[in-house]
Each structure stands twice: as C-alpha cells, then as structure tokens.
Amino acid sequence: MSPKPENEKTTCTKRMADIEAALTEKTKLAETYFSQLRFARADLENLQKHMQKRIEEGVTTEKAKLIMQILTVAEEVDLALDHAKKAQNSSPIEGLEMISKKLWKIISCEGLCSIEAIGRPFNPHRHEAVLEIETCDCPEGMVVQEVRKGYLLNGEVLRPSLVNVSCSPSSVKVKKVNEK
C-alpha cells in the first residue's frame, strides 16, 4: 500500500510542475501581449497627434488663402471709397464705408493685422524694397514710404510691405553741400 501514495505523490508533483510550467509560459505570453499593446497604444497616440498637427497646418494654409482673396476685395473697396470721396459723391461713400469696415473686421478677427513700415528700419522679412530714395532727413535703411501695405496673419508674414527705403546721398553731393 505504501507504493501507491508514493506514486500518487510523484504524479501530483509532476502535474504540479507541468501546471507551473504552463502558468509561466502563459504569463510570459501575457506579458508579451501586454507589451505589444502598450507599444500599439503609444503608436496610436503618436499617429493621432501627427494627424491633428497636419489638420491644423491644412486649416492654417487654407485660411491664409481665403484671407488673401478677401484682402484683395477689401483693398479694392478701399480704393473705390477713396475714388468716391475724391468725386464727392456721398451716396456710395456711406455704403462703401460700411462694407469696408465689415470686411476689415472679419479678417482682423481671423488674426490679420497690418505691418507698420513707415519710419521703421527696413526688415527683409517683412518688407520688400521697391526703390531707394536719397535723403538726409532720416538714417540710411529706414522705410520712408509705403507703396503697398503688408500684412501679418497670426504673427507670420502673409504679404510683405512694398516700401521705399532711405539711403544716404552720394558722397559727391555730400562734399558739395559740406563745401558751401
């Protein structure tokens, strides 16, 4: 009778070892799956962030295109308004003023603002020089006249200002002035 309990004990120990081995194997498999799940989740989050960034960039680009088109209309309305004021015909002036104010309000609410140029140093990132004007009235490299307004959209240049920039008179002229 004693061989039976010993045999059962061996069988139980063997079964226990098999169960522990299977449990260890399943635990490793579960850890592998869990690790893969974490990596997949991180990849998904990165993809979502990347897609959100691309969507925002697309919206910004399309918004800039739209504002450029509206900007052209707003400037043409301003030109028509100036022309109507010179002709002293008051009936269209009031309507044009209302349209102009509404257009400028709409595009300024979207982040558009004009670039201040006159009296400021020439900045190649914000200004486009059209002409250099010789003058003694202001230092060299200053914007003395704005040919066409420039605009910023949310702090970035949408369209640079076309400007005339001061330069010092030629040295021959300076000598003649100093000699007198």
C-alpha positions in Angstrom: 0.0 0.0 0.0 2.8 2.4 0.5 3.9 2.4 -3.1 0.5 3.8 -4.1 0.8 7.0 -2.0 4.4 7.5 -3.2 3.3 7.0 -6.8 0.4 9.5 -6.3 2.8 12.0 -4.7 5.1 11.7 -7.7 2.2 12.1 -10.1 0.9 15.1 -8.2 4.4 16.7 -8.1 4.8 16.1 -11.8 1.3 17.5 -12.6 2.2 20.5 -10.3 5.4 21.1 -12.2 3.5 20.9 -15.5 0.9 23.3 -14.3 3.6 25.7 -13.1 5.5 25.5 -16.4 2.2 26.1 -18.3 1.5 29.1 -16.0 4.9 30.5 -16.5 4.6 30.1 -20.3 1.1 31.8 -20.3 2.4 34.6 -18.0 5.3 35.3 -20.4 2.8 35.2 -23.3 0.5 37.6 -21.5 3.5 40.0 -20.7 4.4 39.9 -24.4 0.9 40.7 -25.5 0.7 43.5 -22.8 4.0 45.0 -24.0 2.7 44.9 -27.6 -0.5 46.5 -26.5 1.4 49.4 -24.8 3.5 49.9 -28.0 0.4 49.9 -30.2 -1.3 52.4 -27.9 1.8 54.7 -28.0 1.9 54.4 -31.8 -1.8 55.2 -32.0 -1.4 58.3 -29.7 1.6 59.5 -31.8 -0.5 59.0 -35.0 -3.4 60.9 -33.6 -1.1 63.8 -32.6 0.6 63.8 -36.0 -2.8 63.8 -37.8 -4.1 66.7 -35.6 -1.0 68.7 -36.4 -1.4 68.0 -40.2 -5.1 69.0 -39.9 -4.2 72.3 -38.2 -1.5 73.0 -40.8 -4.0 72.4 -43.5 -6.6 74.7 -41.9 -3.9 77.4 -41.4 -2.9 77.2 -45.1 -6.4 77.3 -46.4 -7.3 80.2 -44.0 -4.3 82.1 -45.4 -5.5 81.5 -49.0 -9.0 82.7 -48.1 -7.8 85.8 -46.3 -5.6 86.7 -49.3 -8.7 86.6 -51.5 -10.7 88.7 -49.1 -7.8 91.0 -48.6 -7.8 91.9 -52.3 -11.5 92.7 -52.2 -11.1 94.8 -49.1 -8.3 96.8 -50.7 -10.3 97.3 -53.8 -13.3 98.5 -51.8 -10.9 101.0 -50.0 -9.7 102.2 -53.4 -13.3 102.7 -54.6 -14.1 104.5 -51.4 -11.1 106.9 -51.9 -12.2 107.5 -55.5 -15.8 108.2 -54.5 -14.6 110.7 -51.8 -12.5 112.5 -54.4 -15.5 112.7 -56.7 -17.5 114.0 -53.8 -20.5 111.7 -54.4 -21.7 110.9 -50.9 -24.3 108.2 -51.6 -21.9 105.4 -52.5 -19.4 106.5 -49.9 -21.5 105.6 -46.9 -22.3 102.1 -48.4 -18.6 101.5 -49.3 -17.5 102.6 -45.8 -19.9 100.1 -44.2 -18.7 97.3 -46.5 -15.1 98.2 -45.9 -15.5 98.3 -42.1 -17.2 94.9 -42.1 -14.6 93.3 -44.4 -11.7 94.6 -42.2 -13.4 93.5 -39.1 -13.9 90.0 -40.4 -10.3 89.5 -41.5 -8.9 91.1 -38.4 -10.9 88.7 -36.2 -9.2 85.9 -38.0 -5.7 87.2 -37.0 -4.8 89.6 -39.8 -3.0 92.8 -38.9 -1.1 95.3 -41.0 2.7 95.7 -40.9 3.8 99.0 -39.6 6.5 100.2 -42.0 6.9 103.9 -42.3 9.7 105.3 -40.1 10.9 101.8 -39.1 14.2 100.1 -40.1 14.0 98.1 -43.3 13.3 94.4 -42.4 13.7 92.0 -45.4 11.5 89.5 -43.6 8.6 92.0 -43.5 9.4 94.5 -46.3 10.1 94.3 -49.9 12.2 97.2 -51.2 11.0 98.8 -54.4 13.1 101.9 -54.5 16.0 103.6 -52.6 15.5 107.3 -52.0 18.5 109.6 -51.3 17.7 111.7 -48.3 19.5 113.5 -45.4 16.2 113.6 -43.4 16.5 110.1 -41.9 19.1 107.5 -41.3 20.1 105.1 -44.0 17.9 101.9 -44.3 14.7 103.4 -42.9 11.4 103.0 -44.6 10.3 106.4 -45.9 7.3 105.5 -48.0 4.9 102.5 -48.2 3.9 101.6 -51.8 1.6 98.7 -50.8 0.6 97.6 -47.3 1.9 94.4 -45.9 0.0 92.1 -43.5 0.7 89.5 -40.8 -1.6 86.6 -40.2 -1.3 85.3 -36.6 2.2 86.8 -36.4 3.5 85.4 -39.6 4.0 87.4 -42.8 1.1 86.9 -45.2 2.2 89.5 -47.6 5.3 91.8 -47.2 5.0 95.6 -47.5 6.3 97.1 -50.7 8.4 100.1 -49.5 10.8 102.8 -50.5 13.9 102.8 -48.4 16.2 105.8 -47.5 19.8 105.8 -48.5 22.5 108.4 -47.9 23.1 110.9 -50.7 26.1 110.0 -52.9 29.5 111.1 -51.5 30.0 113.7 -54.3 26.8 115.5 -53.3 27.7 115.4 -49.7 31.1 117.0 -50.4 29.5 119.8 -52.3 27.0 120.5 -49.5 29.8 120.5 -46.9 32.0 122.8 -49.0 29.3 125.5 -49.2 
